[in-house]
Amino acid sequence: MFYIFLSVFLFLIPFFIPALSIPCSFVFLIPLILKSQKAPLTFFDGFAWGMMAFGVHGVWFLAMIATKPVGASAIVLWIGTIGWLSLFSGLWLKLVRFSWLRSTVLFFFFIINFCMFPLGALDGYPFFSPLIPLCYYPQFLWCLKYIGSIGALSCLILFQTSLAQTRLAQTSLIQKKILRSALCLTPFLIGPFFYQEKVIPTPHMQYIKPWWYGHHNPMFAGYRMVHDIGEVIMARPQTVCILMPESTFCWDVLDYQNFVPLWSDPDCQATIMFGGHRCVSGETFNSFIVLRGGKITYCYDKQHLMPFIERIPKVCSFFGCGEIFIEAGSACGCSVDSHDTIDICGQTYQVFICSELFFEAKPVKGYPIILICNESWFCCQYMKDLAVLYIKYFEIKHDVKVLYASTQGRTNVGKVNVV
């Protein structure tokens, strides 16, 4: 059990202290490999590994539940989720006797991309990838856009297996094992010589943190937006674009049309962009809304809906534990004709709303990306930090620049503090 605990400890440290992702991410498998050299790993070894790893990594979800007046069914759901994921870590360590590389890559690939399929969509748990904390040092993941996440993960695994196997290798094979370890490190080590951060100049784009987010009075939130937008434009007349995050205005914008010419002065050519809700034919959409010249000129509706937050999974409705954060009648919908590209000052951008990027729910078109998100759902600071690292991972993997804005003030756009 000591080896399993040590492996979990080394695996989890980078998620809470990303500065330690090197060397922890490069050695977390070694305790398991050493244990397997003494006795075959079992399903229960893997299940124990998963209960510890997923349990600690998923504390943020438990913290979310704790903020709501929910019953025991929600706690059972959290425990069941950890147990469900641990089944696959059990299978993983059961199968490593055939191949450490294939079983480990398959395990992480499934967890990251597909493990949540019982909730009604082919979603995974993308924040569990050991590559994400490495984005604290993005130059070491320059190889990602050339060999992909599976290639980078394979190099990470082969390095550790080769290094651990030198302990029992015959003298004639030790040099070969060390050479293979060095070759597996090469994609990471050459990155600092070639990595260059993509830069999209945005000197006239400003971000406003909606400190009024979560206020339950739509009139207060609406007039506060009027005040803050006006302050920015008066203080910086050269501003051509103002960006605000997802859920900036949490009510049906179409029901509050009188705010539109106040948010976007018809005599001002500045583009106002924010996340809001709109209701069409009785269906509510989580939308990215653009105003110009006192009118709504563009709307993009989110296409990937988060379970429990924007939709209630059918399997959870059956067991009566789906209404944790939303009620049955307040779920969001997906429109079928939503176009996700927009031109701003001669530059084409692709729009992503929160989970669309984190779950890679749609194709990347190669344009710079505007991402608006509501990270307040992540009640734990380590997950908010991890979300920013995931954005960097996404940038490197797809070779695009992401301009992001969140309700908590996380942004790489010019930030404006409005009093």
Residue, then its C-alpha position, 0 to 999 in steps of 0.5 A: m500500500f505504501y507504493i500506491f500511496l506514494s504514486v498517488f501523492l506524486f501524481l497529485i502534487p502538480f495539480f495543487i502545486p504546478a511549479l512541482s510538475i517537474p519532476c513529479s509528473f515524470v516519476f509518479l509511475i515508478p513506485l507502481i512499477l517497482k511494486s509490480q516487480k515484486a508482485p503482480l498488481t491487482f484490481f484492488d491495488g488499482f481501485a485503491w489508487g483510484m479512490m485516493a487519486f479521484g477522491v482528492h482531485g475531485v474535492w472541488f465537486l464535493a465543495m460545490i455540493a456543500t454550497k447547496p442545500v442538497g440531501a444525501s442523494a447528492i453525497v451518494l452521487w459524489i461517492g458513486t462517481i469516485g467509485w465509478l472512476s476507480l473501477f477503471s483504474g482497477l482495470w488499468l493496474k490489472l492489465v499492466r502485466f501485459s503492457w505498461l504503455r498500452s494500458t496506461v495510455l488507454f486508461f488516461f485516454f478513456i478517463i479524459n475523453f469518455c468516462m462520463f458517458p452514463l450522463g448522456a454524452l461522450d464526455g470525460y474528466p479532462f483535468f485529470s491528464p498529467l500533461i495539464p500541470l506541465c503547462y506551468y512550463p509551456q516551453f516543455l510541451w512545445c512537442l504537443k502540437y506535433i505528436g499530440s496528447i497521446g504521443a506526449l503521454s506515451c513519451l512520459i510513460l516510456f521514460q518512467t518505465s525505462l527508468a524503473q526497469t534499469r533496476l532489475a535489468q542485466t548489466s548489458l541492458i542498462q545502457k539501452k534502458i538509459l538510452r531509451s529513457a533519454l530518447c523519451l525525454t527528447p520531445f520535452l527537452i527540445g521545446p525550450f529551443f523552439y517554443q514561442e508564445k502566440v501573441i494577438p495584439t489587443p490594445h483597444m480591447q478591455y475586460i470588465k470584471p462583473w463584480w455584480y455577478g450573482h446579484h439576484n436583481p436584474m435591474f441592479a445588474g443591468y444598470r451596473m453594466v451601463h455604469d461600468i461600460g460608460e466609465v471605461i469608454m469615458a476613461r479610454p475613448q480609443t476603446v473599440c471592444i469591451l469583453m465581459p464573461e459568461s453569465t454577466f447578465c443571467w436573465d433573458v436579454l430579450d425581456y430587458q431590451n431597454f438595456v441594449p441601447l444603454w449598454s451600447d450607445p447608438d452614437c458609439q462604435a465600440t463593440i460590447m461582448f458579454g455572456g447572457h441568457r436569451c429565451v427563444s420559443g420557450e427555450t433558454f440559451n446560454s449565449f455570447i451576445v454582441l452589441r454595436g450601435g445600440k443593437i444586438t448584432y450577433c448571438y452565439d448559443k453554447q453547444h455543449l451543456m454541462p450536466f447538473i448545471e445546464r442540463i439534468p442527466k436522464v440517469c440522474s433524474f431516474f434516481g432522483c439526484g439530478e436537481i443539485f444546481i438546477e431545477a427540471g424546468s430551467a435547463c438550457g438548450c442548444s440551437v442548431d444554427s449557431h455560427d461561432t465566428i465573428d469579425i472584430c476590427g478586421q480580425t476573425y475570432q472563433v467563440f467558445i463558451c466555457s465547457e466547449l473548450f475544456f471538453e474540446a466539444k467542437p472543431v478548432k478552425g484556426y482563428p484566435i479564440i474568444l473564451i468566456c467562462n464562469e469559473s465560480w463553479f470551481c469552489c476550490q482555488y486549485m481548480k481555478d488555477l488548473a482551468v487556466l493551465y488547461i487553456k494554455y494546454f489547449e493553446i499549445k495543442h491546437d496552435v491558437k491564441v485564446l483570449y479568455a475572460s472569467t467572472q472571477g477576473r482571470t483574463n489575458v485581455g487588458k483589465v479595467n477596474v471599475v469602481 
